[in-house]
Amino acid sequence: MTTPLPCPCCGVALRHIESLARSFQPPRTYHEWHHVEDNGCWLRKRVGKIILTTTDDEVEQAETIAAWNRRSNPEAPGAPMGVATHRHKKRGTEYAMIGIGKMQSEHWIDPHGGALLDSVDMDEVALYRSVDDGSLWARPRYEFEDGRFEALPAAREMVECHKSDTPERVCFYEQDFYVLSNFSAFTIMWEWTKLVGLVRFDTSEAVYHFMKFKANVPTAQQFQLMERIRRAPSAHEAFKLAERNKHLRRPDWDKVKVDVMRDILRAKAAQHEYVHRKLLATGDRELVEDSWRDDFWGWGPNRDGKNMLGKLWMEIRAELRNQQS
């Protein structure tokens, strides 16, 4: 039995599962790995840092063993070999969904034809297996969910549900205090530069990601990215733009991000009477950003996160009450 390889980023032991082929331009081969401790799924290019710790023969041998184990072991991740969960609408081919992973890559792309490069690092990818020949495939998650695939009955057992959601129902009517979310549709007037003055942002989420790149003297790339974030068609797209360009962040961001968020929330409450009123209507109750993903701004998957967004809102609530007294 071989010793699991260490992850070059965090040191956690990794278990090699099977190679994943995908038709990129130029073609590339990725490998699927799992953190041994949490079974988190990751992808890395064949020429990536992890593969270089083994010989080509060892990699090929591991692939052969893993492929055989997957076909003979019913406990392998994902649906059994013969159970199709999704069908490609155009081609009619059927696949068994394995799950959602994250791409690890140092490859940079230029999707808009401009000078700014976007990274695919940490983008979510759908992992799925052909029920015909067992080949594994990886595709950007947004492409897998954009309508080109249709879910089959077996997919119902793999649906991720939160709160009141069920495999048959998605609840999209937000809770009473959704106004406190950074994704809620309340515009913010925020300073672009001293010379330009205030400009309009669609959400406080967009302002937050904008500020990640607003250094004392921003570079041309940072300016271009800041404008793209401001004009992003949704808060989610603003988030994705920021995530793909982490290399351009201002160097002091981790030190100032809480103070920046506090100022953004103050502006939101000051510029929208409804937000101001709803915040005070929470009384003395604890405010929680009940995100199941974010354990810094929210309470995270185990409900033991820092909940910094909730704490900042409670701080601002106290400020507003003091102003009234």
N, C-alpha and C positions, 0 to 999 in steps of 0.2 A: 504494500500500500504506500503510495507516494505522499509526501508531506505537502499540504496545500500551500500554494504560492501566496506571498504577502501582497496586499494591495499597495502600490507605490504611493498612493495619496494618504491613506489613513493607517496602513499597517495591518488591517484586518485580514485574516486568512481567507483565501479565495478558493472556490472549488470550480474547476473547469467542467463545463457541461457538454458543449458541442459547437462546432463552427457554424456560423450563419452567413450564407451567401446572399448578396443583393446586387442587382444590376445598377451600379452607379456609373457616372462618367468622370474619370475612367473607372473601370470595374475595381472593386475592393472586396476583401474578405474580412469579416468581423468574427470575433469569438464571443460566445456567451459565457459569463462568469457569474457566480453567486457568492455574496458574502456568506461565509459559513454560519456566522452568528445570527443574522437576521434574514437570510435568504433573499436579500435585496438583489435585483437583477441588473446587470450592467453589460454594456457592449464596448469592446475596444478593437481598433484596427489590428490586423494580423501583425503589422510591423510595430505595434505599440510597445510600451515599456514592459508590460507583463510577459508578452511572448518572448522577448529577448532573454529572459531568465532561463529558458529551456532550449534544447536543440530542436531542429526541425523534425527529427525522427521521433522525439518524445512527444511533440505536439501531434503528429500524425497518429501515433499509437494511442494517445489519449482520446483523440477524435473517434477512432475506430471503436475503442472500448465504450465510450460514452454513447455512441450511436447504437451499439448492440444492447447496452443496458436499457436505453430508452424504449427499444422495441420489446424487450422481454420483461420490463419492470412496470407493473400497473401503478406503482406509487410515484412514478416520475412526474415532475411538474407539468401542469397543463392537462388538457383533456386526453383520454386514451387515444391510441393511434387511429382507431377506426371511427371515432366519434367526431363528426364535423359540427363546428359551431357557427361558421360563417361561410357564405358563398360569394364569390366574385360575380357581380351582376352581368358584366359584359362577357367574361370567358366561361362562366358556369363552373369553374373549379372550386372545390370545397377544401376548407382548412379547419384545423383545430386550434383555437386561440390558446396561447400559453400564458400571456399576461402583458403588462405594460412595464417596460424597462427604461433605462436612461442611457443615452449615448455618451460615451467618453471618447473625445477625439480632439486632436490638435489641428484638424483640417479647417480652413477658413473659406467661406464662400462670399460671393458678391452678388446677391440676388437682385439688386436694383440697378446694376450697371454703373454705380457711382464709385467714389473712392473709398467709401466706408465698407469694411469687411465685417460680416457677421459670423459668429462661431456657432457650429451645431453642437458644441459641447453642452451636455446636460439636457438636451432636447429629449422629450419623451418619445419612445418608439413602441409600436405594437409588434409583438413577437408571435408568430403563428407558424404552424406546421402543415404541410400538404398531407391529406389523408391518402393520396394516391401513392406517392413514393417516399414520404417521410422527410422530404427536404424542408429545411427551416428557412424562414424569411423574416426580414425586419423592414418595417416601413414607418415613416413618421406618423405619430399617432393621429394628427389632424387629417392625414390622407386616409388612414384606415377608417375614420369616423365621418368622412365627408359624403358618404352615400354610395361609394363605389362597391362596398361590401354590404350584404344583408345578413342579419342575424338569423340563425336557425334555432329550433327549439332548445337544443343543448346549451345554447349560449345563455339562457335564462339563469342557469345555476351559477354563472360567473359574473353576473351583474354586481357592480359595487354600489351599495346603498348607504345612505346617510340620513340620520334623523327620521323623518316620516316617509322617506322614499321606500318603495318596495320594488321587486322585479317587474311589477305591473304598473307602478305609479311613480311619477316624478313630481314632487311638490315644488312649484316655482313661485308661490305667493309668499313673499318674504315676511319675516317677523316684524313686529310692531316697531322695533327700534333699529331697523336696517339703516336708517339715516346715519348711524354712527359708523357704518362700514366705509372704508375708503373707496369701495367700488360703487357706492350709491351715487346717483346722478345729480350731484350738486356742484355747480361750477365754482371755480376759485379764481379770483384775480390775484396774480402773483408777479413779483418783479422779475423781468427778463434781464435787463441791465439797468444801471443808473440812468443811462441816456435814454433808453427806450421806455422805461417805466413799467407799469403793470400790463400784463397780457392775460388773456382768458384761457383757462384750462378746464376741460370737461369734468374732471374728477380730482379729488385730493390724491388718489393713487397716482395719477399722471404727474402731479407736482412732486411727489416724493421721488419718483424715478428720475425726473428731470434734474432734481437737486443732486443726485449721485454723481453727476458729471459737471456741475457748475463749480469749477475750481476758481481760485482768485483770478487767474489768467487762463481761461480755457483755451485749448488748442483748437485748430480748425476742425479736426475730427470730432472733438467734444461739442463744439457749436452745432455742427451738422446733426449729430445724434440728438442733442437737446431739442432741436427744432422738430425732428422726426417724432420724438416722444410727445411733444406738445400737440402735434397734429395727428397722433395715433387715433384710429377710429374707435378704439375701445380701451378701457382700463387694462384689460388682459393683454392687448397688443403692446401697450406701453411697458407692461411688466416684461414681456418677452424680449422687447428691444433692449431693455436694460440688462436682462440676464445674458443675452448673447454678446454683450459688449462689456463684460466685467473688466476686461483689461484696460478700459478707458476711464474707469472710476477715479475720482479724486482720491488722493492717497490718505486723506484724513477721514474718509467716510465712516468707518466703524466708530470713530471717536465722536462724531457729530450727529449721527443719524437720529438718535433719540431727541436731541434738541431741535433738529430740523422737523421731525414729526410733530413735536409739541407746537411749534410755530404754525405748521400747516393746519392742525386741528383748531387752534385758536382762531385762525383766519376763517375757517369753515363755519365755526359757531358765530363769529362776528358778522359774517357776510350773509348769513341765512337765519332769519328770525325763527323759522320752523325748526331748524337744527338746534338752535339755542333753547327753544321751548321744550323740545323733546328730551334734550339732555337734562334739563332741570326736572322734568317729569319722572326721571328714574329714581327720584328721592335719594335714599341712603343705600340703595341696593348696590351690590358689587356688580361692576360692569366687566363682562368677559367677551373677548373676541373668540368665539367658539369654533375656530378653525381647526380641523383635524389634521392639517398639514404643517402649520407654522407654530413651532413651540417657542418662538421669541416674541413676536407680536401677538400671538394667540396662545391658547392653552395646549395645542398640539394633540397628537394621537392618544396620549395617555392622560390627558387632562391635568398634567403637572408642569406645563410650560410656564414661561415668565409672564405671559399676558401683558406685555408692555403697552399695547394699544389701549386695553381696558384701564390700566393704571393711569395713563396719560389723560384719558377722558375723565376719570374720577378727579384727577388733579385740576383739570380745567373747570369741572363742575363746582369744585370748592371755590375756585377763583371767582366764578360768576356769582355765587351766593354771597361772597364777601363784598362784591361790588354793589349788591342790592341792599346790604345791611348798613 
